Amino acid sequence: MSYKGKQLAKRLVIDILVQDLVIIENKAVETYHSIFEAQLLTYLRQTKKRLGLVINFGEIHVKDGIHRVVNGL
């Protein structure tokens, strides 16, 4: 896979791809970091997708661990 004209050394590993539209990145951590959203945004740009979700299952309530990430809106 290439990104911005450069060949990537590692393969892209997407956790879940829903109907070839939405990328879902799963995490299970106690402390959420914004780097997770940056990682997902990179995935969105590489695949030319527009919407992704980071879901952190480390939260007490899963609904509090859902973060929406958009590319190019």
Secondary structure, DSSP 8 states (H G I E B T S, - for coil): -EETTEE-SS----SEEETTTEEEEEE--SS--THHHHHHHHHHHHHT--EEEEEETTSSSGGGGEEEEES--
